[in-house]
């Protein structure tokens, strides 16, 4: 535990920062960085991004009157210093744990969290809304959006910039956009914007000459002439006019770790009217040498670690579904030269590092631009290539219109590898893949496969890739049942379920014969529950096309059906089964188990599944509650 935190302990609310001298603020920043490092080492969580925003956070809360003045943090995975300074220092011990504070800003958690985030590129839009609301209400508040260079690659950020620089009903928003440029998102940033920022940062001659000339000419008749001349010439020296063309007053770049530069700049900008843009340069992992040296590795800690030793070496274990996908992607690319891999800035998270190394010409990181990723894939498919879009379930939501309009209507063979389907754990509701079953199965031409384990996942990926229409394969975060994965590229029988357990009941004397229809990895807890009930279990595998024959056969051979899925119940796979039964005119008691109609909080995934009643005991309990009066339990369920 850090021993030197006297100043930090004296800060209970951001207003306490206003009484501190510049020297004391620098000491506070050192203590805050030390505390954040210690805190994350105890709980896990995002690390490098938070170490990089310490001085910025101190400066913002020192200069602005928060929470009256609004600060909107893009993505929000850099807000741990903000949480510490806004009355949640002690609560950091429960960060991202069930019942504890979230890893992202949440409005219900604190008045200082002015806007809930988790997905990127939303801050400028939200801040613009707040700034214009203040104008309409006659309030003299200031609004700041803090956005990283990675998040600025998102199209939504540019839509907001384009809108923020113009008057709305005669009103021009008083807002500040701070570009936190650390040349590092989760994966290395890509695209023309990143190259532009690199060129801009390298223009030290221009920056020093410009400021020097201003100081010399200020309060002289030549100053106005020089200012006008600068507007015509600076575009020839530095390609730095893009933000000013959007209608912003651009300032920077300045050192984002230098409080002597940050505080006066923010004080000046706070008094200015209209849209302002401040470009700061920071280092991800600042002050922690291991994180500075490897910002990708130290982006986030999965659990506890010793700050002196760094992150522990990974212990070989069961392969994760992400690793299974990464290996399959390389193997299929070797077998089929038409395969092209696409990721929206999640190379590491989606398991595409090895593919990038081996097939660099067929690897495309489009930045944080999910809409573009989907339509880009559609364009590739039009020309006979076979695009594989590796994307988190929750991020595909952002490209939903493109999936329908550009892929499905044209029936193009685009494959979607949906990682993080279902509960994700510590990242909480913003990253929970709860809705993909419901939002995909209603789209014509789109098929959806939910493999039960690692080996079946590999076969499902091969099956999806070889179809001539859009197919998505959903799989969860982490590892599965531990089923050995081969290296073949075999397929699953298209649209066919698999009988995994047959009840031995011959009559309803001991209670109704129950069949559990399991979708995805919940097959295994369903098998455990079925052993206690002597129930039939069918591994459905395909959400769409649904194996109607298997469903109807189960309905005719059993007195009750149960569907189990790690997805939203409303409109989910269980609804597909209900629709199938209704279409056939069969009336069979049907119990649908899945994620409830509320957002699942952050916490340990196994614990969250249990709270949702989707572990073996929960499935058994739900079946007993529904059919228990006539149901005989054979033996206790095995441990989940």
C-alpha positions in Angstrom: 0.0 0.0 0.0 1.5 3.4 -0.9 2.7 5.2 2.3 2.7 8.8 1.0 -0.8 10.0 0.3 -1.2 12.9 2.6 -2.3 15.4 -0.1 -4.5 12.8 -1.8 -6.2 12.0 1.4 -7.1 15.6 1.9 -9.0 15.8 -1.4 -12.6 14.7 -0.8 -14.2 16.5 -3.6 -12.7 18.4 -6.6 -13.3 21.8 -5.0 -10.5 20.9 -2.6 -8.1 21.1 -5.5 -8.7 24.8 -5.9 -6.9 25.7 -2.7 -3.7 23.8 -3.7 -0.7 25.6 -5.1 0.8 24.6 -8.4 3.6 22.8 -6.5 1.1 21.0 -4.4 -0.9 20.0 -7.5 2.3 18.3 -8.9 2.7 16.4 -5.7 -0.9 15.4 -5.7 -0.5 14.1 -9.3 2.4 11.9 -8.2 0.4 10.5 -5.3 -2.6 10.0 -7.5 -0.6 8.0 -10.0 0.9 5.9 -7.3 -2.6 5.2 -5.9 -4.0 4.3 -9.3 -1.2 1.8 -9.9 -1.6 0.3 -6.5 -5.4 0.1 -6.8 -5.4 -1.6 -10.2 -2.8 -4.0 -9.0 -5.3 -5.2 -6.4 -8.5 -5.4 -8.5 -7.4 -5.6 -12.1 -8.8 -3.1 -14.7 -7.5 -0.6 -17.2 -4.1 0.6 -16.4 -2.1 2.4 -19.1 -4.8 4.8 -20.2 -5.4 5.9 -16.6 -1.8 6.5 -15.8 -1.7 8.7 -18.9 -4.5 11.0 -17.8 -3.4 11.9 -14.2 -2.2 15.4 -14.9 -5.1 16.1 -17.2 -7.6 15.0 -14.6 -6.0 17.1 -11.9 -5.9 20.2 -14.2 -9.5 19.8 -15.3 -10.9 19.6 -11.8 -8.7 22.4 -10.6 -9.8 24.8 -13.3 -13.4 23.9 -13.9 -16.3 24.0 -11.4 -17.4 20.4 -11.5 -19.9 19.0 -11.5 -21.7 22.3 -12.5 -19.2 22.4 -15.4 -19.5 19.1 -17.3 -16.7 16.8 -18.3 -17.5 14.0 -20.7 -14.9 11.2 -20.9 -14.9 9.3 -24.2 -14.9 5.5 -23.7 -14.3 6.1 -20.0 -11.6 3.6 -19.4 -9.3 6.5 -18.5 -11.4 7.8 -15.6 -9.9 6.1 -12.6 -8.1 9.3 -11.5 -11.4 11.1 -12.0 -13.2 8.6 -9.8 -10.5 8.9 -7.1 -10.8 12.7 -7.0 -14.6 12.7 -7.0 -15.2 11.0 -3.7 -14.7 7.4 -4.7 -11.1 6.7 -3.5 -12.2 4.1 -0.9 -14.6 2.6 -3.3 -11.8 1.8 -5.7 -11.2 -1.4 -3.7 -14.4 -2.8 -5.2 -13.7 -1.6 -8.8 -15.5 -3.7 -11.5 -16.6 -6.2 -8.8 -20.2 -7.2 -8.2 -21.8 -4.5 -6.1 -18.8 -2.2 -6.5 -18.2 0.8 -8.7 -18.0 0.4 -12.5 -14.9 0.6 -14.6 -16.6 3.3 -16.8 -18.5 6.5 -15.9 -22.0 6.0 -14.8 -24.5 8.7 -14.2 -26.2 6.8 -11.3 -22.9 6.3 -9.6 -21.8 10.0 -9.2 -22.9 13.5 -10.1 -19.4 14.0 -11.5 -20.1 11.2 -14.1 -22.0 13.5 -16.4 -22.5 10.9 -19.2 -22.3 7.1 -19.2 -19.7 5.7 -21.6 -18.1 2.5 -22.6 -18.2 2.6 -26.3 -16.0 5.1 -28.1 -16.5 8.3 -30.1 -19.6 9.5 -28.3 -18.2 12.3 -26.1 -18.3 15.2 -28.6 -21.9 14.5 -29.5 -23.0 14.3 -25.8 -20.9 17.4 -24.9 -22.5 19.4 -27.7 -26.0 18.5 -26.5 -25.1 19.6 -23.0 -23.5 22.9 -24.2 -26.5 23.8 -26.3 -28.8 22.8 -23.5 -27.0 25.3 -21.2 -27.4 28.0 -23.8 -31.1 27.3 -24.2 -31.6 27.3 -20.4 -29.5 30.5 -19.9 -26.9 28.7 -17.8 -23.2 29.9 -17.7 -21.8 26.4 -17.5 -18.8 25.1 -19.5 -18.6 21.7 -21.1 -15.5 19.6 -21.9 -15.2 16.5 -24.0 -12.0 14.4 -23.6 -11.4 12.1 -26.5 -8.4 10.0 -27.4 -6.7 9.7 -30.8 -8.1 6.2 -31.2 -11.6 7.2 -30.4 -11.3 10.1 -32.8 -11.1 7.6 -35.7 -14.8 6.8 -35.1 -17.1 8.3 -37.7 -19.5 9.5 -35.0 -16.7 11.8 -33.6 -16.4 13.5 -37.0 -20.1 13.8 -37.4 -20.1 15.7 -34.0 -17.2 17.9 -35.0 -19.0 18.8 -38.2 -22.1 19.7 -36.3 -20.4 21.5 -33.3 -18.6 24.1 -35.3 -21.8 25.7 -36.7 -24.5 27.7 -35.0 -27.8 26.0 -34.0 -30.8 28.3 -34.2 -28.4 31.2 -33.9 -26.6 29.6 -30.9 -22.9 28.6 -31.0 -21.9 26.0 -28.4 -19.4 27.1 -25.7 -17.5 23.8 -25.5 -14.0 22.5 -25.4 -12.8 19.3 -27.1 -9.6 18.0 -25.7 -7.7 15.5 -27.9 -5.7 13.3 -25.7 -3.1 12.1 -28.2 -1.1 9.2 -26.9 -0.5 7.6 -30.2 -2.1 4.5 -28.7 -5.6 3.1 -28.5 -6.0 -0.6 -27.5 -4.5 -1.7 -30.8 -2.0 0.6 -32.6 -4.0 3.4 -34.1 -4.4 3.4 -37.9 -5.5 5.6 -40.7 -4.9 9.0 -42.2 -5.9 10.9 -39.0 -3.1 9.2 -37.0 -0.6 10.1 -39.7 -1.9 13.7 -39.7 -1.4 13.9 -35.9 2.1 12.6 -36.2 3.0 15.2 -38.8 1.4 17.9 -36.6 3.3 16.9 -33.5 6.5 16.9 -35.4 6.0 20.6 -36.4 8.0 21.9 -33.5 9.5 24.7 -35.6 6.1 26.0 -36.5 4.8 25.9 -33.0 7.8 27.6 -31.4 8.0 30.2 -34.1 4.3 31.0 -33.9 4.3 31.5 -30.1 7.6 33.4 -30.2 6.2 35.8 -32.8 3.0 36.3 -30.9 4.9 37.3 -27.8 7.1 39.8 -29.7 4.3 41.4 -31.7 1.6 41.5 -29.0 0.3 45.0 -28.3 1.9 46.4 -31.5 0.2 47.4 -34.8 1.9 44.5 -36.5 0.1 41.9 -34.4 -3.2 42.0 -36.4 -1.4 41.9 -39.7 0.7 38.9 -38.5 -2.5 37.1 -37.3 -4.1 37.5 -40.7 -1.0 36.5 -42.5 -0.7 33.4 -40.3 -4.2 32.3 -41.4 -3.1 32.3 -45.0 0.3 30.7 -44.5 0.1 28.2 -41.7 -1.5 25.6 -43.9 1.7 25.6 -46.0 3.8 24.9 -42.9 1.7 22.5 -41.0 -1.4 20.5 -42.2 -3.1 21.7 -39.0 -6.2 23.4 -40.4 -8.5 20.5 -40.3 -10.1 21.3 -36.9 -10.3 25.0 -37.6 -12.1 24.1 -40.9 -14.6 22.4 -38.7 -15.2 25.7 -36.9 -13.0 25.2 -33.8 -10.3 27.4 -32.4 -7.4 25.1 -32.4 -4.7 25.2 -29.6 -1.7 22.9 -29.3 -0.1 20.5 -29.2 1.0 20.9 -25.6 2.5 18.5 -23.1 -0.4 16.7 -21.3 1.9 15.8 -18.4 3.0 19.4 -17.7 0.7 21.1 -15.2 2.5 24.4 -15.8 1.3 24.2 -19.4 -2.0 22.6 -18.9 -3.5 24.8 -16.2 -2.9 28.2 -17.7 -4.1 26.9 -21.1 -7.3 25.5 -19.6 -7.9 28.7 -17.6 -7.6 30.7 -20.8 -9.9 28.4 -22.8 -12.5 28.3 -20.1 -13.1 32.0 -20.7 -13.5 31.8 -24.5 -16.8 31.5 -26.2 -17.6 29.1 -29.0 -16.1 25.7 -29.9 -12.5 25.3 -28.7 -10.1 22.5 -29.5 -7.1 21.6 -27.3 -4.5 19.1 -28.5 -2.5 17.5 -25.8 0.2 14.9 -26.1 0.5 12.2 -23.4 2.1 8.9 -22.9 0.1 5.8 -22.1 1.4 4.2 -18.9 3.1 7.5 -17.9 5.2 7.0 -14.7 5.2 3.2 -14.8 8.2 2.0 -16.9 6.7 -1.4 -17.7 3.5 0.2 -19.1 5.4 2.8 -21.0 7.5 0.1 -22.6 4.6 -2.1 -23.6 1.3 -0.1 -23.7 -0.6 -2.9 -25.5 0.2 -5.5 -22.8 -0.4 -3.0 -20.0 -3.6 -1.6 -21.4 -5.5 -3.6 -18.8 -4.8 -6.0 -16.0 -7.0 -9.1 -15.8 -6.4 -9.6 -12.1 -4.0 -8.8 -9.2 -0.3 -8.3 -9.9 2.8 -7.0 -8.1 3.7 -3.6 -9.5 7.4 -4.3 -8.9 7.2 -7.5 -11.0 4.7 -6.4 -13.6 2.0 -8.7 -15.0 2.5 -12.4 -14.3 3.3 -14.6 -17.2 0.3 -16.3 -18.6 -0.1 -19.9 -17.4 -1.0 -22.3 -20.3 -4.5 -23.6 -19.9 -7.6 -24.2 -21.9 -7.6 -22.2 -25.1 -10.0 -19.4 -25.1 -12.7 -19.1 -27.9 -10.8 -16.0 -29.1 -7.6 -18.1 -29.5 -9.6 -20.8 -31.3 -10.8 -18.2 -33.7 -7.3 -16.8 -34.2 -5.9 -20.2 -35.1 -8.8 -21.1 -37.4 -8.4 -17.7 -39.2 -4.8 -18.5 -40.0 -5.6 -22.1 -41.1 -8.5 -21.1 -43.3 -6.5 -18.2 -44.8 -3.8 -20.8 -45.7 -6.4 -23.0 -47.4 -8.4 -20.2 -49.1 -6.6 -17.2 -50.5 -10.0 -15.3 -50.8 -10.2 -14.9 -47.1 -9.8 -11.3 -45.9 -9.8 -10.4 -42.1 -11.3 -7.2 -40.9 -11.3 -5.7 -37.4 -12.5 -2.4 -36.0 -9.4 -1.6 -33.9 -9.5 -4.8 -31.9 -6.6 -6.8 -33.2 -5.5 -8.2 -29.9 -8.9 -8.6 -28.4 -10.2 -10.5 -31.4 -7.2 -12.8 -31.6 -5.8 -11.5 -35.0 -2.2 -10.7 -34.1 -0.8 -13.9 -35.7 -3.0 -13.4 -38.8 -1.7 -9.9 -39.1 1.9 -11.2 -39.0 1.3 -14.0 -41.5 -1.1 -12.4 -43.9 -0.5 -8.6 -43.7 -2.0 -7.9 -47.1 -5.2 -9.6 -46.2 -5.5 -8.0 -42.8 -7.4 -4.7 -42.4 -7.8 -2.7 -39.2 -10.3 0.0 -40.1 -10.0 1.8 -36.8 -13.0 2.4 -34.4 -15.4 2.5 -37.3 -17.8 -0.4 -37.1 -20.2 0.9 -39.7 -17.4 1.3 -42.2 -16.1 -2.2 -41.3 -19.4 -3.8 -42.3 -19.9 -2.0 -45.6 -16.2 -2.3 -46.4 -16.6 -6.1 -46.0 -19.7 -5.9 -48.3 -17.6 -4.2 -51.0 -15.0 -6.9 -50.8 -17.6 -9.6 -51.0 -19.0 -8.0 -54.2 -15.7 -8.6 -55.8 -15.5 -12.3 -55.0 -13.5 -12.2 -51.8 -14.6 -13.8 -48.5 -14.4 -11.2 -45.7 -14.4 -12.3 -42.1 -15.4 -9.4 -39.7 -14.0 -10.1 -36.3 -16.1 -8.0 -34.0 -17.5 -8.0 -30.4 -21.2 -8.7 -30.2 -21.8 -5.3 -28.5 -19.8 -3.5 -31.2 -21.8 -5.0 -34.1 -24.8 -3.1 -32.7 -23.1 0.0 -34.0 -23.1 -1.4 -37.6 -26.6 -2.8 -37.6 -28.0 -0.6 -40.3 -25.1 -1.5 -42.6 -25.6 -5.2 -41.8 -29.2 -5.0 -42.9 -28.9 -2.5 -45.8 -25.5 -3.3 -47.3 -25.0 -7.0 -46.5 -28.3 -8.8 -45.9 -30.5 -7.1 -48.5 -27.8 -7.9 -51.1 -27.3 -11.4 -49.6 -23.5 -11.0 -49.6 -21.3 -13.8 -48.1 -19.9 -11.8 -45.3 -19.0 -13.8 -42.2 -19.2 -12.2 -38.7 -17.1 -13.7 -35.9 -19.0 -12.4 -32.8 -16.7 -12.5 -29.8 -17.8 -11.6 -26.3 -21.3 -12.9 -26.9 -23.2 -13.2 -23.6 -22.0 -12.0 -20.2 -18.5 -10.4 -20.3 -17.9 -9.9 -16.6 -16.0 -6.8 -15.2 -16.7 -4.6 -18.2 -20.4 -4.6 -17.5 -23.5 -3.6 -19.4 -21.8 -1.6 -22.1 -19.8 -4.6 -23.3 -22.3 -7.4 -22.5 -23.2 -9.3 -25.7 -26.9 -9.8 -24.8 -28.7 -8.8 -27.9 -27.1 -10.4 -31.0 -29.4 -13.4 -31.1 -32.5 -11.1 -31.1 -31.2 -8.5 -33.5 -29.7 -11.0 -36.0 -32.3 -13.7 -36.3 -35.0 -11.3 -37.4 -32.9 -10.2 -40.5 -33.6 -12.1 -43.7 -30.7 -14.0 -45.3 -28.7 -13.9 -42.1 -27.8 -17.2 -40.4 -26.6 -17.5 -36.8 -24.6 -20.4 -35.2 -24.1 -20.8 -31.4 -21.4 -23.5 -30.8 -21.3 -25.2 -27.5 -17.6 -25.6 -27.0 -14.2 -24.9 -28.5 -14.1 -27.8 -31.0 -17.6 -27.1 -32.2 -16.7 -23.4 -32.5 -13.9 -24.3 -35.0 -16.4 -26.3 -37.1 -19.0 -23.6 -36.9 -16.5 -21.1 -38.2 -15.6 -23.3 -41.2 -19.3 -23.8 -41.8 -20.1 -20.1 -41.8 -17.1 -19.2 -44.0 -18.1 -21.6 -46.8 -21.7 -20.4 -47.1 -22.8 -18.0 -49.9 -24.8 -15.7 -47.7 -24.2 -13.8 -44.4 -23.5 -15.9 -41.4 -22.6 -15.0 -37.8 -20.9 -17.3 -35.3 -21.4 -16.2 -31.7 -19.0 -17.3 -28.9 -18.3 -16.0 -25.4 -15.4 -14.4 -23.7 -12.8 -16.8 -22.1 -12.6 -20.5 -22.3 -15.2 -23.2 -22.6 -15.6 -26.8 -21.6 -12.1 -27.7 -22.5 -12.9 -29.9 -25.5 -9.8 -30.6 -27.5 -9.6 -28.7 -30.7 -8.3 -30.3 -33.9 -6.7 -28.6 -36.9 -9.1 -29.8 -39.6 -11.5 -27.5 -41.3 -14.6 -29.8 -41.1 -18.1 -28.3 -41.1 -21.2 -28.9 -39.1 -24.3 -30.4 -40.8 -26.1 -27.3 -42.0 -29.1 -26.4 -39.8 -29.0 -29.6 -37.8 -29.2 -30.0 -34.0 -27.5 -32.8 -32.1 -29.1 -35.1 -29.5 -26.7 -35.2 -26.5 -28.8 -36.9 -23.9 -32.0 -39.0 -24.1 -34.3 -39.4 -21.1 -34.9 -42.9 -19.8 -38.5 -42.1 -18.7 -41.0 -44.2 -20.4 -44.1 -42.5 -19.0 -45.3 -39.5 -17.1 -45.6 -41.6 -13.9 -42.5 -40.0 -12.3 -43.3 -36.6 -13.7 -43.3 -35.1 -17.2 -40.6 -36.0 -19.7 -38.6 -32.8 -20.2 -36.4 -31.9 -23.1 -33.9 -29.1 -22.7 -33.0 -27.3 -25.9 -29.6 -25.7 -25.3 -28.1 -22.9 -27.5 -24.3 -22.3 -27.2 -22.1 -23.0 -24.2 -24.9 -23.3 -21.8 -25.2 -26.9 -23.1 -22.9 -28.0 -20.4 -24.7 -26.7 -17.4 -27.9 -27.9 -19.1 -26.4 -31.4 -19.2 -25.6 -31.3 -15.5 -29.2 -30.2 -14.7 -30.6 -32.9 -17.0 -28.7 -35.6 -15.2 -30.5 -34.7 -12.0 -33.9 -34.7 -13.8 -33.3 -37.5 -16.3 -34.1 -35.0 -19.0 -33.4 -35.1 -22.7 -30.8 -32.5 -23.9 -30.5 -31.3 -27.5 -27.5 -29.2 -28.6 -29.4 -26.9 -31.0 -26.2 -25.3 -32.4 -28.1 -23.3 -35.0 -30.3 -20.4 -33.9 -31.1 -19.7 -37.5 -31.9 -21.8 -39.5 -33.6 -23.4 -36.5 -33.8 -27.2 -36.7 -37.6 -27.3 -36.8 -37.6 -31.1 -37.2 -35.6 -31.5 -33.9 -37.9 -29.1 -32.1 -41.1 -30.7 -33.2 -39.8 -34.2 -32.5 -38.9 -33.1 -29.0 -42.3 -31.6 -28.5 -44.1 -34.7 -29.6 -41.9 -37.0 -27.4 -42.0 -34.9 -24.2 -44.5 -33.3 -22.0 -42.5 -30.1 -21.5 -39.7 -28.2 -23.3 -37.0 -25.9 -21.9 -34.9 -23.5 -23.9 -31.5 -22.2 -22.5 -29.5 -19.4 -24.0 -26.9 -16.8 -22.9 -28.7 -14.0 -24.6 -31.7 -11.7 -24.1 -34.9 -13.7 -23.6 -37.1 -11.2 -25.6 -36.8 -12.1 -29.2 -34.1 -14.7 -28.5 -33.6 -18.4 -29.4 -36.4 -19.4 -27.1 -38.7 -17.1 -29.0 -37.7 -18.9 -32.2 -38.7 -22.2 -30.6 -42.0 -20.8 -29.5 -42.7 -19.5 -33.0 -41.8 -22.9 -34.5 -44.3 -24.7 -32.1 -47.0 -22.1 -32.9 -46.5 -22.5 -36.6 -46.9 -26.3 -36.3 -50.0 -25.9 -34.1 -48.4 -27.7 -31.2 -49.3 -26.6 -27.7 -46.5 -27.8 -25.3 -45.5 -26.2 -22.0 -42.4 -24.2 -22.8 -40.0 -22.7 -20.2 -37.6 -20.1 -21.7 -34.4 -19.4 -19.8 -32.0 -16.6 -20.7 -30.8 -13.1 -19.8 -33.5 -11.1 -18.1 -35.0 -7.8 -19.3 -32.5 -5.6 -17.5 -28.9 -4.7 -18.1 -26.4 -7.2 -16.5 -24.0 -5.5 -14.1 -20.3 -5.9 -13.9 -18.8 -8.8 -11.8 -17.4 -12.3 -12.0 -19.0 -14.0 -15.0 -19.7 -17.3 -13.2 -21.4 -15.4 -10.4 -23.4 -13.3 -12.9 -24.6 -16.4 -14.7 -25.7 -17.9 -11.4 -27.6 -14.7 -10.5 -29.4 -15.0 -13.9 -30.3 -18.6 -13.1 -28.1 -19.9 -16.0 -25.7 -22.2 -14.1 -26.6 -25.9 -13.6 -28.3 -25.2 -10.2 -30.2 -22.3 -11.6 -31.5 -24.3 -14.6 -32.5 -27.2 -12.3 -34.2 -24.9 -9.9 -36.2 -23.1 -12.6 -37.4 -26.4 -14.1 -38.4 -27.7 -10.7 -40.3 -24.5 -9.9 -42.2 -24.7 -13.2 -42.9 -28.4 -13.4 -41.9 -29.5 -9.8 -45.3 -30.8 -8.6 -45.0 -33.8 -11.0 -41.2 -33.9 -11.4 -39.0 -36.5 -9.7 -35.4 -35.5 -9.1 -33.1 -38.4 -9.8 -29.9 -37.2 -8.0 -28.3 -33.9 -7.0 -26.9 -31.7 -9.8 -23.2 -31.8 -10.2 -21.3 -28.7 -9.2 -21.6 -26.0 -11.8 
